[in-house]
């Protein structure tokens, strides 16, 4: 396999359409998957979930529910009306009747949730009991990666894990700033269909996010501040406005899919929308924009796959590195400037924690986008955080490894602390 085809496969694998937040979607996918094997009337659903999934699925709105949220509701809707074949767009067929049935099921105590004992960052065990069958399945390391399936205690399917836990997996090795830039500059545009799709879908939800009030309306507030002259209509403000609007709408459960990146819709938005807005702002060609988004998407994949599926660190920090590299490219910078931008972003916002998916995520995405644009502008001027400072090193790999060490060893108990705070409310 040549490097171009290998990287194209990485893009196709890691850029996936998702409707709503991926954590409740993963729960609903598990329920819909189990329901295919359970005949008769649904009697109960029990879930064991990793703390990261509980954290991310508790407070974010579910598509087609008129702003409702919650893990039990996601599971009930998945079993009652979820479309398993649609994977992370599992909520696409939910109707008012499905919602009514789910509320009735929940009122009778149909769903139980507890924290899983397994140490996996992404883990779902679901037991579905119907009037005729009992179905148990396990999802591990990826939201649609079913590794065990039992029907009436008999093994129906047993798969090897697709991903290796917490480190480089099959899409991780081989990526670097050098080959990402080379690929993005030389790959024929007609092979980048998934990037064109990402641009179309992610900008569609951004435009909708500015059209009306969603969530806490960070995007619209930035837009209004620009119109009043409180904020300048500069490159950073415009990028912040568009990506915030997209995140506002997504976190509110808008029934529009986004192109996710490494399992996260917000990472998908944060690594595409700001680059698109900067491209338009600086008058870049469509080709330059597509290649810039390709760089941003791949840098995000590069770092996220080294870190692992879920962590205590906000994914917007990783997407900000991608955005910074994409913006450097649009501003005429090369690999040295991309490396400097990477250092500046990680030296700035690396400590931002993920305290669950919610409306406020749009503010974190906005903060990281501002850091990304600033880092790119400084990098192209030969300025930025130096390798002597903090977690930043002179070398690309060492800087990323330091960030990962901080996010894993340094924040080893952070997820549990955050989960305790969330569950105590």
N, C-alpha and C positions, 0 to 999 in steps of 0.2 A: 504494500500500500504506500503510494507516494505521500509526501507531507501535505500537499494540497487536498487530496481526497480525504486524508485522515482528519484534517481540521474541518473540512466541510461536514464530515460525519459528527464531529463534536458539536458544531452549530446546530445540526438537525436534531441531535439528541437532547441538547441542553436548552434550546429555545422552543418552548411548548406553549400552546394556547391554554389559558386557564381562566375560568369564570369565577370571580370572587376570590377571597383569600384561599391559599392552597391548603391550609391546615384543616378548616372545616370541610373543604372539598375532599381532602384525603380521607377524613372520617366518613363522609357520605359515600365516597367511592367504595370503602370497605363494606359498608352496609348494603349498598346496591349489589356488590359482587356476591356477598353472602346470600342475599335474597334470591338470586338465581337458583340456588341449590336448596332453598327451604320452601316446601310446598305447604299450602294451607294458610291459615290466618296467623299474622304476626302476634306473638304473645309477649316477648321481651327481648331487649337488647342490652348486653352488658359490655362495657369497654374498659380496657386497661391501656392507658396512654402514657407516653413519656412526658416528662414535665414540660419540655419545650412545646409539644403540641398542645397541651392544656393551656399553657401561657398564651400561645398564639391564636387559639380557637375560641377563647372564652368571650371576648368582647367585640369581635369584628362582625359586621352585618353580613347576612347571608343573602345572596341574590334571590329575587322573586319572592321575598318574604315581607315586603313593606317595612324594611328596617329592623327586622328581628335578628337576634343573635343567640348564640349558645351552643355548646357541644351536644346536649341531648336533642335539640331541634335539628342540628345537622345530621345526626345519626338517624333520627326518625324519618326525615325527608329523604335521605338516601335510600332507606329500605322501602319507603312507600312510593316514591316517584322518581328516584334517581335513575339516570341513564348511565349504566356502568360502561357501555361502549364509548361514551364520550369522555371517559377518564376525568381530567381535571375540569371539564365542563359539565360535570355530573348534574349540576343544578339547572341546566338549560331547559329542561322540560317541566319544572315544578309549576303547578297551577294552584289556584285558590282552593280547589277541592283537596289537593294534596296537603296544603297547609292546614286546612280544617281537620283532616284526618290525623295529621301529626300532633296538633294541639290536643285532640281527644286522647290519643295514645299517651302523650306525656302527662295528661291529667290523671291517668290511671297508674302512673309510676312505671311506665314501660321501659325507661332507659336508666341504667345505673352506670356511673363513671367513677373510676378510681385511678390512682397513680400506679403505673407499672413498676415492678421491681427491677426489670431489666435496665441496664445502664445505657442502652442505645439512645442516641439523641433523637432519632426519629423511629418510634415504635408504636404500633397499633395492634392490639389483640381484641378481636370482636367476636362475641358469642351471640348468635341469633337463634332464638327458640320460636318455632312455629307450632301449630297444632299437629303437625306431622313429623317435623324434623328438627334436629339440632345441628347448627353449622358453626364451626369455629375457623377463623382465619387469622393469620399473622402477616402484617406488613412491616417491612424493615428497610431503613436507609433511603427509601425513595417512596413518595406518596402512592404510587401505583405498583410497587414491587411486592406482590403477594408471594411469600416464601413458604407458607404452609396453609393447607386447606383440608379440613376434616368435616365429613358429613356423617352424623350419627356415630361418631368416634372412629370412623374408618378413614384412612388417608385417601383422599381423592387426588391431590396434587401436592408435590413437594419440590420446591425449586432451590437451586443454589442462589445465594445472594448475588445480585447484580453488582452492587457496589461494595467496596471494602470500607470498613468503618474508620472514620476519622483520619483521613489522610489521602494520599494520592490514589486515585482509582483509574479506571481505564481511560477516562478522558483527561486526567490530570497530567501525566508525564508527557514531556515533549513541548509543552507550551512555554514560551518566553517572550519577552518584549521583542526580541530580534525576529523570531519566526512569525509572530503575530503581525508585526509591521510589514514584513516581506510578503506574507500571505495576502494581507488586506490591500496592498498596493498592486499586486500582480494577478490575483484571481479574476477570471472573467466575470463581469457583472451578472451575466445570465445565470451563473451558478449560485448567486446570492439571493435566491427567491425567499428564503426564510427571513432575511434581513429586510427585504421590501415588505413582507407581511408584518414584521415587527413595527416598522415605521408606520404603516397604514393603521393597524389596530391600536397601537399605543397613542398615536396622535388623535385618533377618533375619540377615545375616552378622555383625553386631555381637553379637546374642544367641548365635549359635553360637560366636563367639570367646570368650565367657565360659563356655560350657558345658564346654569341655575345653581341654587345652593345645595351643596352636599357636605355632610359631615360638619367640620368646623370651618370650612370654606377658606382655607389658607390661600388657595390660588386666586379666588375672586377678591380677597382682601388685598393681595399684592397688586392685582390689576387696578382696583379702585385707588390704592395709594399712588400708583404711577399716574393715573388720570388726574389726581388732585395735586400732583407735583411733590408729594411727600417723599416718594422714591423716584430716582432717575430711571428713565426707560433705557437702561444699559444692558449689556450682554448678560450679566449675572442676574439682574432682576427679571428679565424676560425668561431666562432658563428656569429660575425658581418658580415663576408664575405658572408656566406650563406644566412642569412636573408636579407641583403641588396640586394643581387642578385635577390632574390625572389620578393622583393618589387619593385625593378627597373623594372622588367618584367611586373608585374601586373599594375603598374602605367602607363606603356607605352601602355596598352591595349592589351597585348598578349592574343591570343585566347586559353588560358588554364584556367580551373576553379581552384579555391582554396577553401579549407575548411575554411569558415568564422567562427568567434566566436562572438556571440551576435550582429549579423548584420554588422560586420566589417571584410572585408577580410584581411586588414593589421593586425588587432588584431589576426586573425586566424594564419597568418604567424608568427607574433612575439611571439606567445605563443606556437608554435610547432617547427619551424625550429631551433632556438637556442638550445633547449633541445635535439633535435635529434643530432645536431652536437657535443654537449658536450658528449652525450652518446657514440658516435663513438670515440671521442677523448680519453675518459677515459677507453675504452674497456668494456663498459657495455653490458650486454646481451640484446637480443631483448625484453625479458620480462621486464627488468629494464627500457629500453627505453620507452616502451609502457606505463608502469605505471608512469614514470616521465612525459610524455606528458599528461597523464590523469590528474595528479595533476595540471600541469600548466594550462591546459584548464579549469578546474573547478574553480581554484582560480581566473582566469580572468573573468569567468561568475559570480562568487560570488560578486566581486567588481563592475563589470559593471552593473549588474542588480540592485544593490543598488543605483548607481549613476543615471541611466536612459539611454535611447537609444542614445541621442546625447548631447554633451556638449562643452564648450569652451576648455576643456582639451584634449590634444592629447591622443588617445586611446593606443598609444604605451607605455605610462606610466603604464597603467593598465596591459597590457600584460607583461610588465617587471616584475611586482610583481609575476605573474604566472610563468614566466620563472625562476625567482630567486628561487621560492619554488620547481620547478621541478629539478633545478640543485642541490639544497640542498639535495634532495632525492638521486640523482645520486652520490653525494659525501659522502653519508652515514649519512647525518643529519636527525634529527627527527623534531617533531613539534616545539620545542623551537627554533631551528635554522631557521625553516621556518618563524616563527613569527619575529625573528630578521632580516631576509632578507627582509620581508615585510616592516618593519619599515625603513630600510636603503634605499630601493628603493623609498618609498613615501617621505622620508625626503630629497631625492636627486633631483628627476626629476618631482615631482608632479606639479610644476608650468609651465610645457611646454604646450603652447597653441596649439590648432588646428586652423591653418589659411587656411584650405581647403585641399582637396585631390589634389596631384600634384606630379611631379617627385621628388621634394625635400623631400617627406615623407620618402624615403629610408634613408636619413641622420638622421631623427628623430628616426626611428626604430633602426638604428645602435647605436645611442647614448644611447637609453634606454636599448638595449641589453648589451652593455658594463657595464652599471650601474647594470644590473641584475646579470651578471656573477660575477662582483666584490663584490656585496652585498652577494651573495651566498657563495663565498670563504671566506669572512670575517666572515659571520655568523657561518660557520662550525668551525672557529677558535675562536669563542666566542666573536667576535668583531662586532661593528656596531653602528649606531645612537641610542642614548638612549631616553627613554621616557620623559626625561626632556627637550628635544630639539625641538623647533619649533612646527610643527603640529603633531609630533610624540608623542604618549602617551605610557604608559606602557602596556595597554591592546589592544588586536587585534581590537575589535569592535570600541573602541574610536579612535584609529588611523585612521581607515577607515572612520569613521564618520567625523573626522576633515578634512580629504582629501576631502570628498564630500561637506562639508560646504565651504571649500575654493573654490571648483570648481563651486559651485552654488551661494551662497551669495557673496563670494569674487570676483567672475568674472561675476556678474550679467549683466553688460553692455558690457562685452568683445565681445560676438558674434556680437553685433550691430556695434561696433567699427571695428572689423575685416571685416565685410560685407561691411561697408562703404569704407574701404580701397580697398577691392577687386573690388567693383563696380566702384570706381573712376578711375581705370586704363584705 
